[in-house]
Amino acid sequence: MRQKGFALILIVIILALIGIVAAYYFGTRKGNIIPSPTKITPSTTANPTTNWKIYVDKKYVYSFKYPALWEDKTDANDKSLGNFTIETDEGEKIHGAIFSGIPDPENDNSNYGASKSFIISSKTYLLVTYVECDGPGCLLGSKRLDVFNQILSTFRFAK
């Protein structure tokens, strides 16, 4: 009787081992591998423009963001025309000027990325330019083209 109980336990153990080996074999065959769940972590990349100021032009109904340390130096006459001037904390300037005529996108490419045209209507456009100083002999800006491009990326026109 004792041998029958021992034999029964031995058979159960052997069958369990065969079951484990079979499950592993069939579960790991090519195409049958069950992937473990992947933990998806949301991106924590901060938006660098989050705390920037917002410039709004009510006449041509557009807006854009600019760094908090920079100042809006637009005088009332320019603002009434739809123009603007934003001055950096180091004296460079970003100018926006409304022009009539036909936009020239080729001009944007020839200015080393320091200008960008936005179409306001079929005969009116806004030219935004980044300069290192004002007046004769001043150069288009190059020190902060990355920030200038961030500013350009925030331009929005209301519908």
Secondary structure, DSSP 8 states (H G I E B T S, - for coil): -HHHHHHHHHHHHHHHHHHHHHHHHHHHSTT----------------TTTT-EEEEETTTTEEEEE-TTSEE---HHHHHHT-EEEE-TTS-EEEEEEEES---HHHHHHTTTSEEEEEEETTEEEEEEEESSSSTT--B--TTHHHHHHHHHT-EE--
